[in-house]
Amino acid sequence: MTDKIAIFYFSPIFYDSLYQRPQQLFREWRSHFEESYTFYYVNPPEIFRFAIFTLQKGRRSLQRRIFNRQEAGEDDARILTSMPLPFTLRGHRLPVIQNFLLRAFDYRKTLEKCCGKTQKKVAIVADPLWEPFITKAEFDVICYDCLDTLETHPTSELTAMRKQQKKLISKSDIVFVTAAKLKEDILSIAREKQVITVSNGVDTNFFESNKDPKKITDYERRNSKIVGFIGTLHLWVDIDLIYTAAQRLTGVDFLLIGPFRPELERYKHDKPENVFTLGAKEYSKIPAYIDMLDVGLIPFKPGPISESTDPVKLYEYFSLGKPVVTTYLRQLEELDNGSLLRMTKTTEEFIEAIAFFLKHDVEPWQVSRKLIAQRNLWYNKASTIINCIESRIREKP
């Protein structure tokens, strides 16, 4: 059996879904660190949330799923997915049955199938809902990769999520966070924890290599200038602010590139004439759309998310030199110098900032943005995490 350390990344999203931090880190690890490590990406079970919150409420039965090897795809040997295993519980709450759950399914066999009985194992857990299935008995090192504030989850889940997060923090040897506010939140729960900020990043080579305008087949420029938002249209995205700016800047095309949450479908039909809702795109096409923009937007509503988020799209915009106009985002304050990006607090400021960059953006500013993107490569983020894990392993007996 190999003496490589096995690292399991317990993800909140499926490997073949929207390409985000979990997949980016996994790709960099596999590309650059396979000499000393074997990496496994663990997909979330399809009914994961239903199962955990059924347990929290003490319901009588549920169907849970464990992971096994996926049978298709280029990374099939390293992408672990779920298998059905029905069972019945009667009136027990999660804290009481936690150890029973871990014994009840063939968890140890799956780990041994991947890496044997003696190989060191590391769990990087990116969603508190994985917490009941992660124990110090099974893993030599446990890390929590705190991607975002819990308020990105539905309000109905928050109480249970906070309980799971506290338990996960307690189990973790290292906590990684993407933003300063998240670090503060973690330390308020566990002051003694090692909490390390590993912000989000970008693959600049990918964006430079995939910006061919021929990839865009669903939009033809109507105006000389184009402004856009790229990403999922969540409840915390201020679409009304975008539409107000479009109504005022009638000589500019506004593009919304990404899926709408079901609650926001009405915005597709009731919009200004110069707004184009283009829907979700393959990740390989995103650079072409960004390269077409004159200004990139990140208009998040005030609240826990704007206080805590480190938006990936900022680094993607910057990778192609694009100016960015945002609402208040605490994590980006240090970049708000008037030339890299402009952070705004009112509708008037938002519109004025867009108009400013449409008229005055210059090449030296574009070069500066690209340099920031280069300093935030996903490779650098992946390396930081691996170095921290290596240090922790050396410290352990």
Secondary structure as UniProt FT lines:
FT   STRAND          5..10
FT   TURN            15..16
FT   HELIX           21..32
FT   TURN            34..36
FT   STRAND          37..42
FT   TURN            46..47
FT   HELIX           48..56
FT   TURN            57..58
FT   STRAND          61..69
FT   TURN            74..78
FT   STRAND          79..88
FT   HELIX           94..104
FT   HELIX           107..115
FT   TURN            116..118
FT   STRAND          121..125
FT   HELIX           128..133
FT   TURN            136..138
FT   STRAND          141..146
FT   HELIX           150..152
FT   HELIX           155..157
FT   HELIX           158..171
FT   STRAND          174..177
FT   HELIX           180..189
FT   TURN            191..192
FT   STRAND          194..197
FT   HELIX           204..209
FT   HELIX           213..215
FT   STRAND          225..230
FT   TURN            235..236
FT   HELIX           239..248
FT   TURN            250..251
FT   STRAND          252..257
FT   HELIX           262..264
FT   HELIX           266..269
FT   TURN            273..274
FT   STRAND          275..277
FT   HELIX           283..285
FT   HELIX           286..292
FT   STRAND          295..298
FT   HELIX           304..308
FT   HELIX           312..319
FT   TURN            320..321
FT   STRAND          324..327
FT   HELIX           330..335
FT   STRAND          341..344
FT   HELIX           347..360
FT   HELIX           363..374
FT   TURN            375..376
FT   HELIX           378..395
//
